[in-house]
Amino acid sequence: MPGRLAVRDAVATERMDDPHCDPERLARTYARFGLVNAVVASPRATYRRWIAPRLRQGDVRLLDIGTGGADFPRAVCRWARRERGRLDVLAIDPDPRAFAFAARGPRGRGLRVRQMDAAAVIATGERFDVVVSNHVLHHLSDAEVTALLDESAQLLRPGGVAVHRDIERSRGAYLAFWIGTLPFVPFVLRGTFLREDGLTSIRRSRTARELAQLVPTGWRVERGWPARVEAVREA
Ligand SMILES: C[S@@+](CC[C@H](N)C(=O)[O-])C[C@H]1O[C@@H](n2cnc3c(N)ncnc32)[C@H](O)[C@@H]1O
């Protein structure tokens, strides 16, 4: 285990970010994102806090940036069925491999999956009540994080909210992931990049203090459990 988690490892590369990585392992990795997120990323809490209250008032347009396998938008579309307002979701990912995987999944009502980045969405003129991302910020350089947050702010309708959620780097998070995933290596994680990339993700991720130093004016940083950090902007 690296002893230098005090410093962010901006050089380490996740296997999934290698354009030449094994496509079958990558597809199995995308297929497991939903399961891993359910354990570490509390997607339902994100829905309850930021999306459900708006759906009780009326229709909501949601943008999910860096959607990967599009698990979160699909889950949100299911949960939203019982609410008063109608939910429209645009799920985007610039990686053609992620897009191809996500586009093959079930087509929920109100869900569009597109291969594009946030800048391309700005150019379409479409604007949103809620803009989210999960586990995207640690893939980006500091300059790319700042650009993504600026773009998210431009994509908000008046009264909207942008929430970019990620891992918070710490020795505890690294140790918990290292130990917690070990029993699942021969089963659930077999043939995926999840354990290796998960550990790299933690080394690449930022502490709340580091993220707070990056965010533009108008944004705030919140911490959550387990080992979560969020950049939030309410328009
Ligand atoms: C670890 S995956 C997370 C996927 C999904 N959000 C989830 O939580 O399951 C990171 C995703 O971010 C995407 N990504 C990387 N750079 C991006 C960028 N600049 N803008 C948007 N998405 C990006 C990658 O293609 C990848 O699908």
The ligand as a MOL file (V3000), in Angstrom:
LIG
                    3D

  0  0  0     0  0            999 V3000
M  V30 BEGIN CTAB
M  V30 COUNTS 27 29 0 0 0
M  V30 BEGIN ATOM
M  V30 1 C -15.3800 6.2050 -12.9500 0
M  V30 2 S -16.4070 6.5770 -14.3150 0 CHG=1
M  V30 3 C -17.8930 7.0380 -13.4560 0
M  V30 4 C -19.1300 6.7270 -14.2450 0
M  V30 5 C -20.4420 7.0670 -13.5600 0
M  V30 6 N -20.5550 8.4830 -13.3130 0
M  V30 7 C -20.6130 6.2790 -12.2920 0
M  V30 8 O -20.5800 6.8670 -11.2070 0
M  V30 9 O -20.7900 5.0570 -12.3870 0 CHG=-1
M  V30 10 C -15.8040 8.1280 -14.9070 0
M  V30 11 C -16.4610 8.5530 -16.1990 0
M  V30 12 O -16.0870 9.9130 -16.4670 0
M  V30 13 C -15.9450 10.0620 -17.8530 0
M  V30 14 N -15.1370 11.2630 -18.1170 0
M  V30 15 C -13.8060 11.3750 -18.1340 0
M  V30 16 N -13.4490 12.6350 -18.4300 0
M  V30 17 C -14.5920 13.3500 -18.5860 0
M  V30 18 C -14.8870 14.7080 -18.8940 0
M  V30 19 N -13.9280 15.6120 -19.0890 0
M  V30 20 N -16.1820 15.0830 -18.9830 0
M  V30 21 C -17.1560 14.1900 -18.7810 0
M  V30 22 N -16.9370 12.8900 -18.4830 0
M  V30 23 C -15.6720 12.4690 -18.3890 0
M  V30 24 C -15.3000 8.7680 -18.2990 0
M  V30 25 O -15.4850 8.5290 -19.6790 0
M  V30 26 C -16.0150 7.7450 -17.4190 0
M  V30 27 O -17.1310 7.1790 -18.0470 0
M  V30 END ATOM
M  V30 BEGIN BOND
M  V30 1 1 1 2
M  V30 2 1 2 3
M  V30 3 1 2 10
M  V30 4 1 3 4
M  V30 5 1 4 5
M  V30 6 1 5 6
M  V30 7 1 5 7
M  V30 8 2 7 8
M  V30 9 1 7 9
M  V30 10 1 10 11
M  V30 11 1 11 12
M  V30 12 1 11 26
M  V30 13 1 12 13
M  V30 14 1 13 14
M  V30 15 1 13 24
M  V30 16 1 14 15
M  V30 17 1 14 23
M  V30 18 2 15 16
M  V30 19 1 16 17
M  V30 20 1 17 18
M  V30 21 2 17 23
M  V30 22 1 18 19
M  V30 23 2 18 20
M  V30 24 1 20 21
M  V30 25 2 21 22
M  V30 26 1 22 23
M  V30 27 1 24 25
M  V30 28 1 24 26
M  V30 29 1 26 27
M  V30 END BOND
M  V30 END CTAB
M  END
